[in-house]
Amino acid sequence: MSTLAEAVGQTLADSGIRHAFGVVGGGNILATAALTAAGVHYTAARHEGGALAMADAYFRATGDVAICTTTHGPGITNTVTALADAAKNRSGLVLLCGDAPVGGPRPHDIDQSALMAAVGVRVVRLTEPATAREDTAAAVRTARDGHCPVALFLPGDLINHPAPGGGTPGASAGAGGPVVPDGPDLEPVLAALAGARRPLLLAGLGAWHAGAGKVLRELGDRLGALFATTVMAGGLFRESPWSLGVCGGFAAPSAAALMGEADVVVAFGASLDTFTLHGGRILDPAATVVQVDLAGDDRSQRADLTVRGDAHAVAVRLLDAVEERGLPVSEWRERRAPAVAGARAGWAALASEDTSGAGRIDPRALTRALAELLPEERTVVLDGGHFIAWPAMYWPVPDPAGFVFTGAAFQSIGLGLAGAVGAAVGRPDRLTVAAAGDGGALMGLPELDTLVRSGRPALVVVYDDAAYGFEEHMYLPQGADPATTSFADTDFAAVARGLGAAAVTVRSVDDLGAVREWRAAGCPGTLVLDCKVVAGVVAPFLADLLARA
């Protein structure tokens, strides 16, 4: 008869889990052995927070659930920042973790269920060996169907307890399929669209998860609408000539101006947060905004109308109703075709001053030059920080799975290098390009070792201004102490070589020849670019916010 640990490991494999990331300890080492014995690929991380960020990034890049496994106590507390980000991003993953014994907590135990509740994570605690297989399979289904992290706790005194045999429960419908609104719920939306002269369809990550891209393009074409996405859903409308790209502070000025012309905006699977709306500045205050989202109770203040439902299901109903009622086709596309074509060129078509000099490179010149050296099929992984604007502006992605923005939902930094591991493991068919600031890179540095050990091709670009750039630009004018935001220069290239990566210090565009050579050699392993960027160049999104503060 199998032990509880063995039953859990086999059930996870039988439920379709293919990859796990973790750090082993007494609370999870036997369960991890069971995972690997069942054929699950395991990547050993250097820190539990990194392991969680890897599982999160794996989901974002593939749409598949992965495992993060840690021991109890400090193992799980180390995951909290990455776990909160995953929960807020609605990422599907399972946290397999040791826990206090059923017989009572030990002196070193904490209330892990309360900790999970604090970050909005569901808990399945395996206290009954007889139902362990069923409960484990249900945890995976919840993570997969609900697009959410689920914590699966193994009490310490049950790990070696016999677990009854039996087949693993098969897959089920989970949540019972997408939420589809009744007809009356769509009447106000149809009335708004009937009167729209300049309709805009805005898609977020929820639309991507729902597989709504094709039907949204059909709906937009029927209405004569223009398209835009949140930064997380970038690339969803890439093939349409009527796509304006990303909505928000990263939008090119010409694209932002067109978005501001819209009189009816229908947002599918987007939270309409302050970043997407650029502090409320991106859309015309007089525009009617419709929010279509599964989280119907979490209504944006900017939304005039809300529809609770799956983005794909609602779009299908709207398209059918638009056809049945013969709603008019907007002439917006025809009237603004030249402007749309110009907007699609984006930031790359706009000239910018090159402030490179004195041994430092302008971040715009750096990012533009790298854009010409990267393959189209790539996964861009971002850490958090001021530097995020440059990749978001100059490196378009093939689809939303090609853009893994760690820390954005929780406004944290330090998860990018770990995220690169999860993306590289999940999408070996695409080159992983990770970008981090010097602060986030140092915070997450242990996982550079994991990335190197993975053997997967990856390019790591460190935007090194020897400071917390966002805080410097945002708060020094308000009286912050400069000593709290700036640091001595770090030799990232030397550190990277010490961990087994190839590395080069970049002070001018000429130094990027190393990328050409690396690609010509077939992208062997990890290449780290320690880019000494000019500190005084402020990203447009932040400059705009500062100017209007």
WOFENDA-V539523 format. One line per field, one symbol per residue. phi: phi as a letter, one per 40 degrees, with the letter a starting at -180 (. if undefined). psi: psi as a letter, one per 20 degrees, with the letter a starting at -180 (. if undefined). burial: + if it has 16 or more other ideal C-beta (glycine too) atoms within 10 Angstrom, else -. A space follows every 10 residues. Layout:
# WOFENDA-V539523
phi = ???
psi = ???
burial = ???
This chain:
# WOFENDA-V539523
phi = .ccddccccc cccccgcbbb babcadcbcc ccccccccgc cbbcccaccc cccccccdcc cbgbcbbbbb ccfccccccc cccccccccg ccabccacac ccchccdccb ccccccccbg bcbbbccbdc bccccccccc ccccccfacb cbcbddcbdc ccbdchccdc cbcgcggccb ccddccdccc ccccccbbcb bbbbcccccc gcdccccccc cccgccbabc ccbdgcbdcc cbccgcchcc ccdccccccc ccbbbbbbgb cfcccccfgg ccbcdcccbb bbaccccccc ccccbbbcic dccccccccc cccccgdccc cddccbdccc cccccgcccc cacccdifgb bccccdcccc dcbccccabc bbcciccdcc cccbbcbcad ccbbbcgccb fbbhbcccdc ccccccbccb ccbbbacccc cccbddcccc ccccgccabb bccbbfaccd ccccbccchc cdccbbaccb cccccccccg ccaacbbacd ccdccccccc cgfcgbbbbc cccccccccd ccdccccbc
psi = pqrggggggh hgghjjphqq prpqahiihh hhhhghhjjp ppooriqhhg gghghghggh hhjqprpppr rrdhghhiig ghghggghil porpooqrrq qhiqqrhjqr nhhhghhhjk pqpopniohh jggghghhgg gggghimqqp popophjigj pppqaqqppr qridikrqpp qrghhighgh gghhjphmqp pppahhhghi kjgghhgggg hhikqrqrrr hhjpihkhip ijpibppbii pqghghgghi ipippopokp ilahghjlkj ihqphiqppp ooqhmhimpq hiphqqporp gggghggggg hgghilqqpq jggghkghhg ghhhhbhhip qqpojqrkjq pphggghggh hiiqqhnqop pqaqrhihhg hhhinqqhrh ijoonqighj lrrjighghh ggghghmiiq ppoppqrhgh ghhjhhihgg gghhjqpppp oonnjkrngg hghgihijjq ohiiiqrqqp nhgggghhjj qqqqpoirhh iihhgghghh jjlobpppon onqphiopqh hhhgghhj.
burial = -+++++++++ +++++-++++ +++++-++++ ++-++--+-+ -++-++++++ ++++++++++ +++-++++++ +++-++-+++ +++++++-++ ++++++++++ ---------- -+--++--+- ++++++--+- -++-++++++ +++++-++++ ++++++-++- --+----++- -------+-- +---++--++ -++--+-+++ ++++++++++ -++-+++-++ -+++++++++ ++++++++-+ -+++++++++ ++-+++-+++ ++++++++++ ++-+++++-- -++---++++ ++++-----+ -++-++++++ +++++++++- ++----+--+ -++--+---+ --++-++--- ----++---+ ++++++++++ +--+---+++ ++++++++++ ++++++++-+ ++++++++++ -+++++++++ +++++++--+ ++++++++++ +++++-++++ ++++-+++++ ++++++++++ ++++------ ----++---+ -++-++--+- +++++++++- ++-++--++- --+-++++++ +++++-++++ ++-++----
